[in-house]
């Protein structure tokens, strides 16, 4: 009986720890975001759990104009989309994502759809 209680306790701890990660940065970023990116036009970014992203740039003068698939990673406090590294912050109850390129470029403000 004592062994069963210990096993149940360990399982309960593991479940609690596993569920506590649901509000992690990786989970917050999943979904469709819309706003002004580097081009100044309304654009969308959809982030998926598998590390892929679907981006739409609507400004024809921007080099990445159009729709395309890419990958992203999150490392420490940085979001890396393709080869661009951004510092990022969430605000407005995690409904607003602010991306600031580490090297150069304009800050992008995206709203979760």
C-alpha positions, 0 to 999 in steps of 0.5 A: 500500500505504501509503494502504491501511494509513493507511485501515485504521488510521483505520477501526480508530481510529474503530471503537475510539472508537465501541465505547468509548462502549458503557459510557456513561451513556446505555447504562447507563440503558437497561433496566427499573429497579424501586424506590421513587420519590417515592410510597414504593411499588414502581414501575418505569421502563423507559428506551429508546434512543430517549429514551422511558420507560415509567413505572408508579406504584403509589400512587393518591395520587400525581398521576402514578398509573398507567402512562404514556409520557414522555421523558427526556434526559441533560445533563451530570450530570443526568437529566431525566424529563418536567420533573423534573431529577435528579442521578444516580449508579450503584453496585453495578456499575451495577445501582443507580441513585440519583436525587435531585431537584434542586429538592425531593423524596425520593431514589429508589433503583432496581435494574436488573431 
